[in-house]
Amino acid sequence: MENLKLLVCKWDELDLDEVSEFIYDNRVGIYKGASDSEGVKRHLSNIQERFPAEAIFMASRKGELCGWVALDRESESVAELGRWQPIVKKSDSEEEIVNLILKGVLDYAVRTGITRIESMFSEVSKDNDKEYEKSAKWFISNGFPKLEDNAYMTMQLESKDIESRSIPDGLTIESLESADYSDLYECYYESFVTGEDRDFLDMNDKQRKEKFDKSLHSHTINQHLSSVLKDGEKIVGFSFVLSRDNEEHVDRFGIRKAYRGKGLAKAHLLHVVRSAKEAGTPMVSIGVDTINSSAFNLYKNVGFEVDSRMIVHTWNLN
Ligand SMILES: CC(C)(COP(=O)(O)OP(=O)(O)OC[C@H]1O[C@@H](n2cnc3c(N)ncnc32)[C@H](O)[C@@H]1OP(=O)(O)O)[C@@H](O)C(=O)NCCC(=O)NCCS
């Protein structure tokens, strides 16, 4: 289209008022809840603090902003597109704007060593599933097929009685800090490669290791709740818990194949949840691909309830 241009810039170079107003005027998905552009601005600033954007892609026509997306780099080779983006000006050339932006994103990825981009649609519900379907088509046609249909599950702890389960003799739960890095990674890898988690299975080994390291070395990791399950000296299970506002989030959880089906994951998870409650945490959360039936059933069995749905599309150079 005539005069349609793409600009790639840094967060600091943005006119945040202009972008917030643009997003508010063309809002979809989670932005629907914003009552004004100031609300959008607060949301963007908050997201920027938690997941700093490495590059911003802005489409404009005759000098007027008509499309926007922010990309943050999770690790050397994995990046994430901000939730429910691109935001595109409602017009008859939406698809053209999206294609220009996503092409710019992919060119940038190839240039800077990104091999995987995850695009998230959080809080998908019957109120916004038509909007999701529309964005999904754009993503699919630009090389981002749907990968996961996740449930974000929560357990409110204040009024909850947490079942007590003992760990069989010979097994112990120890702090994550005490674990040897390579034993831990080996246990993590073996657990997930024999599981049903599509995110893990879709990645190459470099991407898997980077995601593991990111979680393990996160400055928000809760060392009190993060733990390993050991059989003697051997690590057989793990839980990585990250602290968020008023919530502890179980980020990685698993157990070696040979130890499954004996109630051990349930006992370990109950231990984590009980320790969180004792520490005064109001809520524990966990995200799971609903196709991962063993994990999904485990979390329901332990007492987690589905709070919302998050759909993930990925572009993967592998
Ligand atoms: C998910 C996982 C941790 C379950 O471990 P486990 O030790 O076999 O689970 P438990 O024996 O403690 O089972 C507890 C409950 O979970 C559910 N569950 C476990 N495995 C199941 C399976 N294969 N099918 C259906 N439900 C299952 C059941 O409700 C079970 O209770 P029940 O035995 O009374 O029916 C394990 O399969 C795993 O590590 N998977 C790979 C890594 C992974 O996907 N992690 C989760 C990412 S979100």
Ligand as a Chemical Component Dictionary entry (heavy atoms), coordinates in Angstrom:
data_LIG
# 
_chem_comp.id                   LIG 
_chem_comp.type                 NON-POLYMER 
_chem_comp.pdbx_formal_charge   0 
_chem_comp.three_letter_code    LIG 
# 
loop_
_chem_comp_atom.comp_id 
_chem_comp_atom.atom_id 
_chem_comp_atom.alt_atom_id 
_chem_comp_atom.type_symbol 
_chem_comp_atom.charge 
_chem_comp_atom.model_Cartn_x 
_chem_comp_atom.model_Cartn_y 
_chem_comp_atom.model_Cartn_z 
_chem_comp_atom.pdbx_ordinal 
LIG C1  C1  C 0 2.997  -34.727 35.171 1  
LIG C2  C2  C 0 3.882  -35.593 36.036 2  
LIG C3  C3  C 0 4.674  -34.669 36.971 3  
LIG C4  C4  C 0 3.038  -36.576 36.865 4  
LIG O1  O1  O 0 3.895  -37.317 37.705 5  
LIG P1  P1  P 0 3.438  -38.675 38.482 6  
LIG O2  O2  O 0 4.439  -38.892 39.564 7  
LIG O3  O3  O 0 3.242  -39.759 37.515 8  
LIG O4  O4  O 0 2.050  -38.265 39.122 9  
LIG P2  P2  P 0 1.381  -38.980 40.384 10 
LIG O5  O5  O 0 1.716  -40.433 40.355 11 
LIG O6  O6  O 0 1.738  -38.228 41.614 12 
LIG O7  O7  O 0 -0.162 -38.805 40.059 13 
LIG C5  C5  C 0 -1.004 -37.974 40.788 14 
LIG C6  C6  C 0 -2.268 -37.729 39.982 15 
LIG O8  O8  O 0 -1.926 -37.090 38.746 16 
LIG C7  C7  C 0 -2.812 -37.567 37.700 17 
LIG N1  N1  N 0 -2.016 -38.313 36.715 18 
LIG C8  C8  C 0 -0.706 -38.629 36.792 19 
LIG N2  N2  N 0 -0.335 -39.310 35.692 20 
LIG C9  C9  C 0 -1.433 -39.442 34.916 21 
LIG C10 C10 C 0 -1.665 -40.035 33.637 22 
LIG N3  N3  N 0 -0.699 -40.647 32.949 23 
LIG N4  N4  N 0 -2.914 -39.947 33.128 24 
LIG C11 C11 C 0 -3.896 -39.326 33.785 25 
LIG N5  N5  N 0 -3.728 -38.756 35.016 26 
LIG C12 C12 C 0 -2.509 -38.811 35.556 27 
LIG C13 C13 C 0 -3.821 -38.449 38.379 28 
LIG O9  O9  O 0 -4.878 -37.636 38.817 29 
LIG C14 C14 C 0 -3.014 -38.970 39.551 30 
LIG O10 O10 O 0 -3.840 -39.401 40.612 31 
LIG P3  P3  P 0 -4.331 -40.929 40.684 32 
LIG O11 O11 O 0 -3.074 -41.739 40.605 33 
LIG O12 O12 O 0 -5.015 -40.982 42.007 34 
LIG O13 O13 O 0 -5.215 -41.129 39.509 35 
LIG C15 C15 C 0 4.867  -36.434 35.150 36 
LIG O14 O14 O 0 4.113  -37.137 34.210 37 
LIG C16 C16 C 0 5.934  -35.614 34.418 38 
LIG O15 O15 O 0 6.988  -35.303 34.976 39 
LIG N6  N6  N 0 5.708  -35.285 33.130 40 
LIG C17 C17 C 0 6.727  -34.630 32.285 41 
LIG C18 C18 C 0 7.026  -33.194 32.692 42 
LIG C19 C19 C 0 5.783  -32.336 32.629 43 
LIG O16 O16 O 0 5.004  -32.401 31.701 44 
LIG N7  N7  N 0 5.643  -31.465 33.657 45 
LIG C20 C20 C 0 4.500  -30.578 33.757 46 
LIG C21 C21 C 0 4.644  -29.371 32.906 47 
LIG S1  S1  S 0 3.318  -28.242 33.180 48 
# 
loop_
_chem_comp_bond.comp_id 
_chem_comp_bond.atom_id_1 
_chem_comp_bond.atom_id_2 
_chem_comp_bond.value_order 
_chem_comp_bond.pdbx_ordinal 
LIG C1  C2  SING 1  
LIG C2  C3  SING 2  
LIG C2  C4  SING 3  
LIG C2  C15 SING 4  
LIG C4  O1  SING 5  
LIG O1  P1  SING 6  
LIG P1  O2  DOUB 7  
LIG P1  O3  SING 8  
LIG P1  O4  SING 9  
LIG O4  P2  SING 10 
LIG P2  O5  DOUB 11 
LIG P2  O6  SING 12 
LIG P2  O7  SING 13 
LIG O7  C5  SING 14 
LIG C5  C6  SING 15 
LIG C6  O8  SING 16 
LIG C6  C14 SING 17 
LIG O8  C7  SING 18 
LIG C7  N1  SING 19 
LIG C7  C13 SING 20 
LIG N1  C8  SING 21 
LIG N1  C12 SING 22 
LIG C8  N2  DOUB 23 
LIG N2  C9  SING 24 
LIG C9  C10 SING 25 
LIG C9  C12 DOUB 26 
LIG C10 N3  SING 27 
LIG C10 N4  DOUB 28 
LIG N4  C11 SING 29 
LIG C11 N5  DOUB 30 
LIG N5  C12 SING 31 
LIG C13 O9  SING 32 
LIG C13 C14 SING 33 
LIG C14 O10 SING 34 
LIG O10 P3  SING 35 
LIG P3  O11 DOUB 36 
LIG P3  O12 SING 37 
LIG P3  O13 SING 38 
LIG C15 O14 SING 39 
LIG C15 C16 SING 40 
LIG C16 O15 DOUB 41 
LIG C16 N6  SING 42 
LIG N6  C17 SING 43 
LIG C17 C18 SING 44 
LIG C18 C19 SING 45 
LIG C19 O16 DOUB 46 
LIG C19 N7  SING 47 
LIG N7  C20 SING 48 
LIG C20 C21 SING 49 
LIG C21 S1  SING 50 
# 
